[in-house]
Each structure stands twice: as C-alpha cells, then as structure tokens.
Amino acid sequence: MAFAQEPAAGAVFSGGDSDWGLRVEVDAADAGSATYYTFVPQLFGVLKGRLQRDDDDDVPGRVRYTALMRIDGSRPKTYLIVFTPATSGEPCLDSDMREYDYAVTASVGPWTWNGCGDFNDP
C-alpha cells in the first residue's frame, strides 16, 4: 500500500535492489524517528542505526530520513535515505522488473544506491 504523504508510525519499508537491501522500521510512537538495517556490497555486514525525519524537502510526497554514520572509524558522514512515491500508473521497477509503490535512494560518503520497495501497514 502506498502512503499519500508519509509513512505512518509503525510502518515498515522493505526494499533495495538485487545488489543491496534496506529495511526501515518507523517508530510506533513517533513517525519522525526510525531504525534502519542496510546491506550494501561496499560495506561489511548489515548496518543498523537510528534515523531522524528530515523535513528539508519541498517535493510533495517525498520523505527523507538522515543519520550520522561512521565508516571504518572515519569522521561521521550523513546517511541520507529518500523515499519517493511512484506516480500513478508508473510503478518503480527494480532490476528484476518487479513493481513497487516507492523509489528509494540511499547515500553515504561516495556511494549512492537506488532501488524500489514498499511500506507495509503498521
């Protein structure tokens, strides 16, 4: 199910693409906070941390969350996750041509990953 403006408190996003994965669990009590789990080939293991809603976006329906992340002991870098609803009649297609309600972009440091996914009802 696609959400018109933003994910509801308690919603869970699952997505990514064939080479990376993302799960975001929006806090049940506060839709402005979430926990992320990310697996990407450039970094070892599953990354986990806390996200905060970033309201610095003027695109209707698009939702941004950010976190500070340390990579290999480096200075903290901003981890940005952006969810953009697919337009009506044009779903987001992953590399396996599966259809989803949201496009997702995740980026930190020199890396950016693009994919698709869906929010599940809380």
ABEGO torsion letter per residue (X at the ends): XBBAABBBBGBBBBBEBAABBBBBBBBAABAABBBBBBBBAABBEBBBBBBBBBABBABBGBBBBBBBBBBGGBBBBBBBBBBBBBBBGBBBBBAAGBBBABBBBBBBEABBBBBBEBBBBX
